[in-house]
């Protein structure tokens, strides 16, 4: 194999891995951005929702396999697990915690959501233990495909090639449609721009907030569920994911939905190329990209500088 061919394959693998990784990160970051846009709360516990979504999907999937369920059933199980986590934990967290903290100082909100994150981390260990949990039935069922690239053929898993980026694209399109073309979307935008004015217009801001947070929680859980077939679930997976999601949100700009997709793609590709070119910088690259963007545009790539009342 020639040097050019070998490096061409590495570039192709880095691109494919980057797209797959960006799809998974986007699912978590867009939920985090959506929640911030309405509640104005940076929810540190968002990472725990990602982890619980992954654990719930793996547990349901392994249970279904033990009952002799067909392999294709693994895909809808991932979706069902994410929805269950979102509709169970989302309303509980919003109603009994975040709603009470809505008018508090941002630092206090961060501390409270961090405390919730620690509680949920211990809850995961209590329920699922500390041993790795793996559910790769959907990955095996879809198999691999040969991707032509630069005259070569790169074998790549169909799940990572189609499912992760595909669901991310569908999520982005769905959110854009709901926010811009539907009544509930317009109410969400109204509450985001001016909560008091929205209330004066007769919009139930509390209900909109509850629905938005539940949707954000479901998106985080879906990110974890979709990642479950590709990784081993271990304690701490939520912490690393939420930190990376914060980097995506900061790079895009707080509250920017479409911007989160661009930032996730930028950071996903940057991390992937680092893995193949300079593995020792894998952890550093996403945050180096964030810092470089914030030095030039402190409000993020797509953020808008807001006027502040003094």
N, C-alpha and C positions, 0 to 999 in steps of 0.2 A: 504494500500500500504506500503510495507516494505521500510526501509531507503535505502537499496541498490537499489531497483527498482526505487524509487523516484530520487535518485542521478544519476542513469543510464539514466533516461529520460532527466534530466538536461544536462548531458554530450552530449547526442544525439542532443538535441535542440541547444546547443552551437556549435556543429560541423556543423549542417545544416545551422544555421544562419551565422556562420563564412564563410562558402563556398559561400553563397549567397552574403554576404557583400563584400567578396574579389573579386567576379566577377564584381560587380559594380565599385569598386575602381580601379581595374585593367584597365578598359576601359579608365578611365581618366588619370591614371598614365602612361600607355603605350603611349598615345598620347603626353603627356608632354615630355616623354623620347625620343620619335621619333623626335619631333621638336627640342629638345636640341641637339640631335646627329647631325643634319644637320645645324641648324642655330646657335648653341651655345648660345642660348638665353633661359633663364628660364622665361617662359611666365606666369606671375601672372594672366593675364586675361583669362587663360585657364579655371579657375573656372567659369567665367561668361558664357563661351561657354557651359559648363555642365548645368548651370541653364537655359540658354535660350533654349537648347535642350529639357530639361524637360518641360518648359513652352509651347514651340511650340508643343510638342507631346500631352500634356494635352489639349491644345486649339483645335488642329485638331481633337483629339479623341472626345472631348465633342461636337464639331460641327457635327461630323459624327453621333454621338448618337442622337443628336437633329433631324437629318434628317431621323432617323429610320434605320441606318446602322446595319448589323448583328454584334454580339459581337466579332466574330473571326476577323473582320476587324481591331480591335484595335491593333493587333500585327504588321501587315505591316504598319500601320499608325506611329508607333513608329520609324520604320526604315526610312520611307519617311521623317518624321520631322527632324531626325538627318542629313540625307543627304542634305536636303534643307538648314539647318543652316550652315553646313560645306561648301557647295559650294557658299553660299552667303557671309557669314562673313569671312571665311578663306582667300580668295583672297584679299578682301578689307583690312584686317588687315595686311597681309604680304606685299602687294604691296605699300600701302600708309604709313605704319608705320615701321614695322620691317625691311624692306629692307633698309630704310634710317638710321636705327640704328645699322646696322650689324657690322660696324667697330668702334662703340662707346665703351666706358668703360662699363664693366658688371654692375656696380652700376647704371649708367645712364639708361641702358636697363631695369633694374628692376624697377626703378622709373617711366619710361615711361609706361611700361606694367601695373604697379600698377595704374597709372593715368587712363589708358584705362579701367582697371577693375572697378574703381569707376564710370566712365562714364556709362559703361554697366549696373552696378548695379542700377543706377538712371533710366536708360532707361527701365529696367525691371519693376520698380515701376510705371513708366509713362504709360506703355502699359498694364500691368496686375494688377496693384494696389498692395495693401499690404495684402489682404485677402488670406487665404490658398486656393490653387487650387488643386483639387483631380480628378484623372482620373483612376479609378480602374477596368474598364471594362475587360481588359485582365486577371487581377488577379481573378475576379469572374468567368469568362468564363472557365478558366482552372480548377478551383476548388481546392480541396485538395487531397492528396494521403496519404496512410498509409505506413510509412517507418519502417520496422522491425529493431530493434536495441536492442541487448543484451537480447532477450527474450520478449521485450515489443514492442508495436506498437506506433509510434509517428505520429500524423496527422500533415502534413506540406503542405503549398501551393505549387501546382505544378509549378506555375510561378517562384517562388523563387528557387525551387529545380532543375528545368530543364532549364529555359530560361536564367536566369542571368549567372550561371556557364557555360552553354552550349555556349552562344554567346561569352563569354570570351575565352573559349578554341578554338573556331573556329577563333576568331580574332588573337589569338597567333599563331595558325597554319598557317593562311593566311599570316600574316606578315612575319613569318619565311620563307615561300615558296617564297613570292615575293622578299624578300631581298636576298635570296640565289640562286634562280633558274630562275629569270627573268632578262631581260636586264635592265629594269627600276630600279630593285632592285640593280643591280650591279652599276648603275650610282649613286644611292643614297649612297651606301657604298663608292664609289670613292670620292664623294663630302664630305662625312663625314670625311674620312681619310685625304684628302689633296685637298682643293678646288682649289688652284692654279694649281696643277698638273692635276686635272680633267679638268679644262678649257683648259690647254695646249693640252690635248688629244681630244679636240673637243666637250666636254660635255657642254651642256647649263646649267650651274650651277644655274642661276636665275630661269629657268623653273623647275628644279628639286626641288629647294627650295620652289617654289610656290605650286607644287603638294604635297610635303611632309607636308607643313603647312596646306594645305586644308584637307589632310587625317587626320592629328592630330586634327584639329578642328572638323571634322566629328566624330572622335572617342570620343572626349570629349562630343559632343552633343548626341552621341549614349548612352554614360554612363548616361547622364541625362534623356534621353528618356526612357531607360530601368528601371531607378529607379522611374520614375513618377508614375507607378501603385502601388508602395509600400510605398510611402511617401507623405506627404502634402507639396506642393511646397510653400515656403514662402521666403521673402527677406532674404538674407544672406546664403541661402543654397549653393551658389557657393563658398563663402569664406571658409566655413568649409571643403568643399570637396577639394579645391585646396591646403589647408594647409596639409590635410591628404595625398594628392597625392605627395606633396613635401617630406613627410616622407617616402613614398614608394619608390620614386626615389632615395632619399639619402641612404636608406637602401640597395637598389639593386645595386646602382652605376650609375652614370650619363651615359646615352646613352645605358644602358643595357635593351634590350627588354625582353628576357627570364627571366632575373633577376627580372624584375618588377613583373612578375607573381608569382615568389617565395616569394618576399617581400610582395606583396598584400595578398597572402595566409597567411603568417606569421602574418602580422598585423591584417588581418581580423579575424583570429582565436583568436589572443590575445585579441582583443577588445570584441569579442563575449563571451569568457569565463569570462572576467571581468564583463560584463553585468549580467551574471547569478551568479557569485561567489561574486564579490565585486563591485557593481554598482557605488560606489563613485570614483572608479579608471578607469571608462570607458574611459574618455577623456585622461587620463594620459598614459595608457598602450601603445598605438601605438607609442608615442614619446619616451617612456622609452625604447621600443624595438629598435627604431632608434638610440638613444644615446648609448645603450649597444653595438650595432653593430659598430658604428663609433669609439667608444673608442678602439675597437680591430682592426678594419679595416677601417681607415679613408676614403678610396676610395670606401667603400661599399662592400657588400658580393661578387659581381661579377665584381666590377670595377678593372681597372688596373692602377697602378700608372704611371703617365706620366712624362717624363723628361721635364724640363723647361729650356728655353734658358735665360741665364742671361747676 
